[in-house]
């Protein structure tokens, strides 16, 4: 449960960083300005995918042991 809360918090923080007017690299720079936003979003999505996949694997393994007996 704590992992899912952290996952949701990471997604929300990434979205806030995306719309926040103050970035590490200002968005007025042509390409580099949007790269930090893209990296933040991709990191949050990768973290979410990993957490969902791990939770799904745990659920499948738990159900598999229940049905084996």
Wavefront OBJ file of the C-alpha trace (Angstrom):
o trace
v 0.000 0.000 0.000
v 2.843 2.376 0.835
v 4.460 1.694 -2.547
v 1.277 2.663 -4.358
v 1.007 5.881 -2.343
v 4.606 6.711 -3.252
v 3.820 5.929 -6.880
v 0.819 8.248 -6.933
v 2.813 10.952 -5.139
v 5.626 10.673 -7.715
v 3.126 11.050 -10.549
v 1.495 14.075 -8.943
v 4.859 15.702 -8.245
v 5.956 15.117 -11.840
v 2.784 16.780 -13.120
v 3.265 19.698 -10.755
v 6.859 20.054 -11.978
v 5.588 20.031 -15.549
v 3.205 22.963 -15.008
v 5.334 24.835 -12.455
v 6.733 28.015 -14.026
v 10.143 27.637 -12.322
v 12.212 24.763 -13.680
v 15.789 23.658 -13.272
v 16.294 24.633 -16.907
v 13.950 27.407 -18.139
v 11.489 26.400 -20.853
v 12.416 29.402 -22.997
v 15.560 27.555 -24.097
v 14.602 25.815 -27.363
v 15.228 22.096 -26.765
v 17.004 21.789 -23.463
v 14.263 23.647 -21.614
v 11.702 20.941 -22.220
v 14.099 18.042 -21.709
v 14.009 18.317 -17.906
v 10.195 18.227 -18.015
v 10.310 15.183 -20.268
v 12.801 13.437 -17.995
v 10.629 14.091 -14.925
v 7.521 12.702 -16.638
v 9.342 9.662 -18.054
v 10.875 8.867 -14.668
v 7.468 9.027 -12.988
v 5.889 6.838 -15.679
v 8.723 4.299 -15.444
v 8.357 4.208 -11.651
v 4.593 3.715 -11.985
v 4.989 0.912 -14.524
v 7.512 -0.852 -12.296
v 5.265 -0.616 -9.249
v 2.175 -1.822 -11.115
v 4.119 -4.685 -12.696
v 5.553 -5.765 -9.335
v 2.141 -5.612 -7.708
v 0.608 -7.608 -10.567
v 3.346 -10.252 -10.324
v 2.816 -10.542 -6.562
v -0.924 -10.938 -7.096
v -0.447 -13.615 -9.752
v 2.051 -15.506 -7.619
v -0.258 -15.366 -4.604
v -3.197 -16.656 -6.646
v -1.038 -19.324 -8.226
v -0.069 -20.737 -4.820
v -3.703 -20.682 -3.689
v -4.873 -22.701 -6.700
v -1.996 -25.214 -6.523
v -3.076 -26.573 -3.159
l 1 2 3 4 5 6 7 8 9 10 11 12 13 14 15 16 17 18 19 20 21 22 23 24 25 26 27 28 29 30 31 32 33 34 35 36 37 38 39 40 41 42 43 44 45 46 47 48 49 50 51 52 53 54 55 56 57 58 59 60 61 62 63 64 65 66 67 68 69
